Amino acid sequence: MIRDFRNNLLGRREVTLTFSTQGPTPSRKQVLSLIASALHAPEDRIVIKEIKQEYGETVVVVTANVYDDAATLKRVEYQHYLKRLEGKKEGQQVPAGQAPAQEAK
């Protein structure tokens, strides 16, 4: 862990972690589970801000916020981060205006 800052005003921990990996940059889902297990926090209260890995390197640097409760997360965090969290939980839903074309009979 590079940085672990407790921000009482916003009700969160702001952390920067490093870990080693082999192969390509891990997905957000993989990083989320690693952070949750390392910090003993529930996955639904973690917001990943950034995942960085230089080409050819095995070190991954992750910046994330871990909130005290879900209500604070929804009140404080930017909407595009919330959409990232909710989009993966709901599954592969197609927006109403973009339904797939039906086959002609």
C-alpha positions as semicolon CSV with decimal commas, in nm:
position;residue;x (nm);y (nm);z (nm)
1;M;0,000;0,000;0,000
2;I;0,142;0,333;-0,106
3;R;-0,112;0,568;0,050
4;D;-0,398;0,526;0,300
5;F;-0,570;0,853;0,388
6;R;-0,879;0,875;0,606
7;N;-1,109;1,154;0,482
8;N;-1,359;1,201;0,767
9;L;-1,535;1,491;0,597
10;L;-1,643;1,269;0,305
11;G;-1,673;0,946;0,507
12;R;-1,419;0,746;0,311
13;R;-1,067;0,605;0,292
14;E;-0,864;0,717;-0,007
15;V;-0,613;0,446;-0,091
16;T;-0,344;0,384;-0,348
17;L;-0,227;0,024;-0,380
18;T;0,030;-0,160;-0,586
19;F;0,042;-0,526;-0,674
20;S;0,221;-0,749;-0,921
21;T;0,054;-0,935;-1,202
22;Q;0,157;-1,150;-1,495
23;G;0,009;-1,074;-1,835
24;P;-0,232;-0,796;-1,928
25;T;-0,381;-0,533;-1,699
26;P;-0,646;-0,696;-1,479
27;S;-1,012;-0,605;-1,524
28;R;-1,198;-0,372;-1,287
29;K;-1,385;-0,670;-1,145
30;Q;-1,060;-0,852;-1,063
31;V;-0,909;-0,538;-0,908
32;L;-1,227;-0,478;-0,707
33;S;-1,213;-0,824;-0,551
34;L;-0,842;-0,781;-0,470
35;I;-0,905;-0,448;-0,298
36;A;-1,203;-0,585;-0,106
37;S;-1,001;-0,879;0,027
38;A;-0,696;-0,665;0,109
39;L;-0,892;-0,396;0,295
40;H;-1,166;-0,623;0,437
41;A;-1,437;-0,402;0,286
42;P;-1,755;-0,491;0,095
43;E;-1,727;-0,456;-0,282
44;D;-2,038;-0,238;-0,311
45;R;-1,867;0,043;-0,115
46;I;-1,547;0,058;-0,322
47;V;-1,505;0,296;-0,615
48;I;-1,201;0,240;-0,837
49;K;-1,072;0,572;-0,965
50;E;-0,776;0,459;-1,172
51;I;-0,584;0,148;-1,278
52;K;-0,238;0,209;-1,423
53;Q;0,009;-0,038;-1,565
54;E;0,296;0,063;-1,789
55;Y;0,351;-0,143;-2,103
56;G;0,576;-0,441;-2,029
57;E;0,570;-0,388;-1,652
58;T;0,426;-0,629;-1,396
59;V;0,337;-0,364;-1,136
60;V;-0,020;-0,230;-1,128
61;V;-0,105;0,092;-0,940
62;V;-0,468;0,133;-0,831
63;T;-0,635;0,440;-0,680
64;A;-0,967;0,381;-0,504
65;N;-1,209;0,519;-0,245
66;V;-1,363;0,298;0,022
67;Y;-1,680;0,448;0,172
68;D;-1,818;0,395;0,522
69;D;-2,171;0,333;0,392
70;A;-2,361;0,312;0,064
71;A;-2,563;0,629;0,130
72;T;-2,247;0,838;0,157
73;L;-2,113;0,683;-0,162
74;K;-2,425;0,780;-0,357
75;R;-2,430;1,130;-0,211
76;V;-2,061;1,213;-0,264
77;E;-1,942;1,026;-0,573
78;Y;-1,971;1,149;-0,933
79;Q;-2,253;1,000;-1,142
80;H;-2,026;0,834;-1,400
81;Y;-1,857;0,631;-1,127
82;L;-2,197;0,523;-0,994
83;K;-2,304;0,416;-1,344
84;R;-1,993;0,198;-1,369
85;L;-2,084;0,025;-1,044
86;E;-2,452;-0,024;-1,129
87;G;-2,398;-0,121;-1,494
88;K;-2,201;-0,432;-1,406
89;K;-2,447;-0,545;-1,139
90;E;-2,756;-0,521;-1,361
91;G;-2,606;-0,728;-1,640
92;Q;-2,618;-0,687;-2,015
93;Q;-2,934;-0,481;-2,053
94;V;-2,995;-0,295;-2,377
95;P;-3,121;0,067;-2,339
96;A;-3,486;0,120;-2,442
97;G;-3,411;0,307;-2,765
98;Q;-3,151;0,057;-2,883
99;A;-3,342;-0,271;-2,891
100;P;-3,205;-0,525;-3,140
101;A;-3,384;-0,545;-3,472
102;Q;-3,634;-0,829;-3,504
103;E;-3,598;-1,074;-3,785
104;A;-3,832;-1,022;-4,083
105;K;-4,078;-1,305;-4,149
